[in-house]
Amino acid sequence: KAKLFFFEMITFRKRWVHAVAEKGFAADTALYDTIRPSYPSKAIDWIVSSAIKNGGLYAPAQINCLELAAGTGKLTRCLLKHGVSRITPTEPLAEMRAEFYAKNKLNIFEASAENLSQFMTHSFDLVAIGQAFHWFANSKALVEIGRVLKPGGTLALAWNLESNDTKWVADVRQIWEAYDNTNPTDQEQYLNIPQYRKGTWINCFSSSTDHPFQFPQRRFFKHFIMTTPNEIWLRAKSKSYIATLPIEKQNQIQADIFSSLNQSIRSGLIAFDQRRPVDNQLCTALPLLTEVAIATSELNPPPNK
């Protein structure tokens, strides 16, 4: 088995990781990488073109990119495919870093958004964050991200979410999303779990004047993936707040998802009748909505910032 090499900080730093994220995402990193969708090309195009324009650059290869909460490398691989070759990936969880290296064979730093002290001030053209900013959407993180970005630099946030515009998707989402507010434990950190879909992440840009960012521009991109019934359940299981539930509760959620899908099949809302070429499994199209939010660091922030 290949020996894994990582850039690790020698000096101690407090890691700012939500308890649910730390436990849930460490549970099965291979499942996360396999089952989570990638990002559509047009979404990545907008990130790259924004970084080029804001940085006064000419090509993707010139972009010096810091990626926060890189996870298993979903966004990393997309950026690389679009010519962004100067990427410094970071991830606070050791289990995710191990999976990242196994999948990408790239070195990865240990870091959290609130503490990027190992990186120099004004050293990056782009800070990219995929499927994660809601976990640390606060002024402290924005100040630190703003510090490492060059003036006029680009902060790009991306998320994938199953589209509620389709009824059968809305029905199954309702099953698992019931647990991102009421995880059945007596621990306070398991209540009101930060999630992108709740929309509160945007508030940090207007709730403080300490950071150098303008209010983000937001764009949405529709796409889909082919999926089986079991993959719909596994995608739910890869969510941190589901992965932290007792196995009995997970089994109940799985049963509820299959019951909902069977009801949708009987009602004619869905059919798993398309062969997926890669493995010949019967699938249906799962509609997804990708949001990209881009905030620009001010060239000349006012003195109180």
C-alpha positions as CSV (number, residue, x, y, z in Angstrom):
1,K,0.0,0.0,0.0
2,A,1.4,3.4,-1.0
3,K,2.8,5.4,1.8
4,L,0.9,8.7,2.3
5,F,2.6,12.0,2.6
6,F,1.0,15.1,3.8
7,F,2.0,18.6,4.7
8,E,1.2,18.8,8.4
9,M,1.7,21.8,10.7
10,I,4.3,21.1,13.4
11,T,3.1,23.8,15.8
12,F,-0.3,23.4,17.5
13,R,-3.3,25.2,16.1
14,K,-6.8,25.1,17.3
15,R,-9.0,23.5,14.6
16,W,-12.4,25.1,14.1
17,V,-14.4,22.1,13.0
18,H,-18.1,21.6,13.8
19,A,-18.7,18.5,15.8
20,V,-21.2,17.1,13.4
21,A,-18.9,17.7,10.4
22,E,-15.9,16.2,12.2
23,K,-17.7,13.0,13.1
24,G,-19.9,12.7,10.1
25,F,-17.4,13.3,7.3
26,A,-14.8,11.1,9.0
27,A,-17.3,8.1,9.0
28,D,-16.8,7.0,5.4
29,T,-14.7,9.3,3.2
30,A,-14.6,6.7,0.4
31,L,-18.4,6.8,0.2
32,Y,-18.3,10.6,0.1
33,D,-15.9,10.7,-2.8
34,T,-17.9,8.0,-4.7
35,I,-21.4,9.2,-4.2
36,R,-21.2,13.0,-4.1
37,P,-21.7,14.7,-7.5
38,S,-19.1,16.8,-9.3
39,Y,-19.6,20.4,-10.5
40,P,-20.9,21.4,-14.0
41,S,-18.3,22.8,-16.4
42,K,-20.1,26.2,-16.8
43,A,-19.9,26.7,-13.0
44,I,-16.2,26.1,-13.0
45,D,-15.8,28.3,-16.1
46,W,-17.3,31.2,-14.1
47,I,-15.0,30.7,-11.2
48,V,-11.9,30.6,-13.4
49,S,-12.9,33.5,-15.6
50,S,-13.7,35.6,-12.6
51,A,-10.4,34.9,-11.0
52,I,-8.6,35.8,-14.3
53,K,-10.6,39.0,-14.7
54,N,-10.3,40.2,-11.1
55,G,-6.6,39.4,-10.9
56,G,-5.7,41.0,-14.2
57,L,-4.4,37.6,-15.4
58,Y,-4.4,36.1,-18.9
59,A,-4.7,32.3,-18.4
60,P,-6.0,29.8,-15.8
61,A,-2.4,28.5,-15.3
62,Q,-1.5,31.9,-13.8
63,I,-4.1,31.7,-11.0
64,N,-2.6,30.9,-7.6
65,C,-5.4,29.2,-5.8
66,L,-5.9,28.3,-2.2
67,E,-8.6,25.6,-1.7
68,L,-10.2,25.4,1.7
69,A,-12.1,22.3,3.0
70,A,-10.9,20.4,-0.1
71,G,-12.4,17.2,1.3
72,T,-11.7,14.3,-1.1
73,G,-10.9,16.6,-4.0
74,K,-14.2,17.0,-5.9
75,L,-13.6,20.7,-6.6
76,T,-9.9,20.3,-7.0
77,R,-10.2,17.9,-9.9
78,C,-12.6,20.3,-11.6
79,L,-10.2,23.2,-11.3
80,L,-7.3,21.2,-12.6
81,K,-9.4,20.1,-15.6
82,H,-10.0,23.8,-16.3
83,G,-6.3,24.6,-16.3
84,V,-5.9,25.9,-12.8
85,S,-2.6,24.1,-12.0
86,R,-1.3,26.1,-9.1
87,I,-3.6,24.8,-6.4
88,T,-2.8,24.6,-2.6
89,P,-5.5,22.3,-1.2
90,T,-6.2,22.4,2.6
91,E,-8.5,20.3,4.8
92,P,-8.9,20.2,8.6
93,L,-9.9,16.5,8.9
94,A,-7.2,13.8,8.8
95,E,-9.5,11.2,7.3
96,M,-10.5,13.5,4.5
97,R,-6.8,14.4,3.8
98,A,-6.0,10.7,3.6
99,E,-8.8,10.1,1.1
100,F,-7.8,13.2,-0.9
101,Y,-4.2,11.9,-1.3
102,A,-5.4,8.4,-2.2
103,K,-7.7,9.8,-5.0
104,N,-5.5,12.6,-6.3
105,K,-1.9,11.9,-5.3
106,L,-1.4,15.5,-4.4
107,N,0.0,17.0,-1.2
108,I,-2.5,18.6,1.0
109,F,-2.1,21.0,4.0
110,E,-3.9,20.8,7.3
111,A,-5.7,24.1,7.9
112,S,-9.0,25.6,8.8
113,A,-10.6,28.8,7.4
114,E,-10.3,30.7,10.7
115,N,-6.6,30.1,10.9
116,L,-4.4,30.3,7.8
117,S,-1.3,31.5,9.6
118,Q,1.0,29.3,7.5
119,F,0.1,31.3,4.4
120,M,1.5,34.7,3.6
121,T,-0.6,37.8,3.4
122,H,-1.8,38.8,-0.1
123,S,-0.4,35.6,-1.7
124,F,-3.4,34.1,-3.6
125,D,-5.5,35.2,-6.6
126,L,-8.3,32.8,-5.7
127,V,-9.7,31.1,-2.6
128,A,-12.1,28.3,-3.7
129,I,-14.5,26.4,-1.3
130,G,-16.7,23.6,-2.5
131,Q,-19.7,22.3,-0.5
132,A,-18.3,23.7,2.8
133,F,-18.5,27.4,3.4
134,H,-21.8,27.1,5.5
135,W,-19.8,25.3,8.2
136,F,-17.6,28.4,8.8
137,A,-19.6,31.3,7.5
138,N,-18.4,33.9,10.0
139,S,-16.5,37.1,10.2
140,K,-13.3,35.5,11.5
141,A,-13.1,33.2,8.5
142,L,-13.8,36.1,6.1
143,V,-11.1,38.2,7.7
144,E,-8.5,35.5,7.4
145,I,-9.5,34.6,3.8
146,G,-9.3,38.3,3.0
147,R,-5.8,38.5,4.5
148,V,-4.3,35.7,2.3
149,L,-6.1,37.0,-0.9
150,K,-4.4,39.6,-3.0
151,P,-6.3,43.0,-3.1
152,G,-9.0,42.5,-5.8
153,G,-8.8,38.7,-5.4
154,T,-11.6,36.3,-5.8
155,L,-13.5,34.2,-3.2
156,A,-15.5,31.5,-4.9
157,L,-18.1,29.4,-3.1
158,A,-19.8,26.4,-4.7
159,W,-22.5,24.0,-3.7
160,N,-24.5,21.2,-5.3
161,L,-28.0,20.5,-4.1
162,E,-30.7,18.1,-5.2
163,S,-33.4,20.2,-7.0
164,N,-36.7,20.6,-5.1
165,D,-38.4,21.6,-8.4
166,T,-39.0,18.0,-9.1
167,K,-41.7,16.5,-6.8
168,W,-40.1,13.1,-6.2
169,V,-36.8,14.8,-5.2
170,A,-38.6,17.1,-2.9
171,D,-40.3,14.1,-1.2
172,V,-37.1,12.2,-0.5
173,R,-35.2,15.4,0.6
174,Q,-37.9,16.0,3.1
175,I,-37.1,12.6,4.7
176,W,-33.4,13.3,5.4
177,E,-33.6,17.0,5.9
178,A,-35.8,16.5,9.0
179,Y,-32.6,15.6,10.8
180,D,-30.5,18.6,10.2
181,N,-32.5,20.5,12.9
182,T,-33.6,17.7,15.2
183,N,-30.8,15.2,15.4
184,P,-32.0,13.0,18.3
185,T,-29.3,13.6,20.8
186,D,-29.0,15.6,24.0
187,Q,-26.0,17.5,22.7
188,E,-26.5,21.2,21.8
189,Q,-24.1,21.0,18.7
190,Y,-26.5,18.5,17.1
191,L,-29.3,21.1,16.9
192,N,-29.7,23.6,14.0
193,I,-26.8,22.1,12.1
194,P,-25.3,24.5,9.6
195,Q,-26.5,23.6,6.1
196,Y,-26.3,25.4,2.8
197,R,-30.0,25.0,2.0
198,K,-30.9,27.1,5.0
199,G,-29.4,30.2,3.3
200,T,-27.9,31.7,6.5
201,W,-24.4,31.5,5.2
202,I,-24.9,34.7,3.1
203,N,-25.5,36.8,6.3
204,C,-21.8,36.9,7.3
205,F,-21.0,39.2,4.4
206,S,-23.4,41.9,5.7
207,S,-23.3,41.3,9.4
208,S,-19.7,42.6,9.9
209,T,-17.5,45.3,8.4
210,D,-14.3,43.7,9.5
211,H,-13.7,41.8,6.3
212,P,-12.7,43.2,2.9
213,F,-15.3,41.5,0.7
214,Q,-18.1,43.0,-1.5
215,F,-21.5,41.3,-1.3
216,P,-21.3,38.1,-3.5
217,Q,-22.6,37.7,-7.0
218,R,-24.7,34.5,-7.2
219,R,-25.4,32.3,-10.2
220,F,-27.2,29.0,-10.5
221,F,-26.5,26.1,-12.9
222,K,-28.8,23.2,-13.6
223,H,-27.5,19.7,-14.3
224,F,-28.2,16.1,-13.5
225,I,-26.6,12.8,-12.7
226,M,-27.8,9.3,-13.5
227,T,-28.6,7.4,-10.2
228,T,-30.0,4.2,-8.8
229,P,-32.4,4.0,-5.9
230,N,-29.6,2.7,-3.6
231,E,-27.4,5.6,-4.6
232,I,-30.1,8.1,-3.6
233,W,-30.0,6.5,-0.1
234,L,-26.2,6.5,-0.1
235,R,-26.1,10.1,-1.0
236,A,-28.3,10.8,2.0
237,K,-26.0,8.7,4.2
238,S,-23.0,10.7,3.1
239,K,-24.5,13.8,4.7
240,S,-22.8,14.4,8.0
241,Y,-26.0,14.8,10.1
242,I,-27.2,11.4,8.8
243,A,-23.8,9.6,9.2
244,T,-23.8,10.6,12.9
245,L,-27.2,9.0,13.6
246,P,-27.6,5.6,15.3
247,I,-27.6,2.7,12.9
248,E,-31.3,2.0,13.7
249,K,-32.3,5.5,12.7
250,Q,-30.3,5.3,9.5
251,N,-32.0,2.0,8.7
252,Q,-35.4,3.7,9.2
253,I,-34.4,6.6,6.9
254,Q,-33.2,4.2,4.2
255,A,-36.6,2.4,4.4
256,D,-38.5,5.7,4.2
257,I,-36.5,6.8,1.2
258,F,-37.2,3.5,-0.6
259,S,-40.9,3.7,0.3
260,S,-41.1,7.2,-1.1
261,L,-39.4,6.2,-4.3
262,N,-41.7,3.2,-4.7
263,Q,-44.7,5.5,-4.3
264,S,-43.3,7.9,-6.9
265,I,-42.8,4.9,-9.3
266,R,-46.4,3.8,-8.8
267,S,-47.6,7.3,-9.4
268,G,-45.7,7.6,-12.6
269,L,-43.4,10.4,-11.3
270,I,-40.2,8.5,-11.8
271,A,-38.9,5.4,-13.6
272,F,-35.6,3.7,-13.2
273,D,-35.5,2.6,-16.8
274,Q,-32.3,4.0,-18.3
275,R,-29.2,1.9,-18.6
276,R,-26.0,3.6,-17.4
277,P,-23.3,2.7,-19.8
278,V,-20.5,2.6,-17.3
279,D,-22.0,-0.2,-15.2
280,N,-25.3,-1.2,-17.1
281,Q,-27.4,-0.4,-14.0
282,L,-31.0,0.9,-14.4
283,C,-31.1,4.6,-13.4
284,T,-33.1,7.8,-13.5
285,A,-31.9,11.4,-13.9
286,L,-31.4,13.1,-10.6
287,P,-31.8,16.9,-11.2
288,L,-29.2,19.1,-9.4
289,L,-28.8,22.8,-8.9
290,T,-25.3,24.2,-8.4
291,E,-24.8,27.6,-6.9
292,V,-21.6,29.6,-7.3
293,A,-21.2,32.7,-5.2
294,I,-18.3,35.0,-6.0
295,A,-17.1,37.8,-3.7
296,T,-14.3,40.1,-4.6
297,S,-11.8,41.5,-2.1
298,E,-11.8,45.3,-2.3
299,L,-8.7,46.9,-3.8
300,N,-8.7,49.7,-1.2
301,P,-10.7,48.7,1.8
302,P,-11.7,51.6,4.1
303,P,-9.6,52.1,7.2
304,N,-12.1,50.6,9.6
305,K,-11.7,47.3,7.7
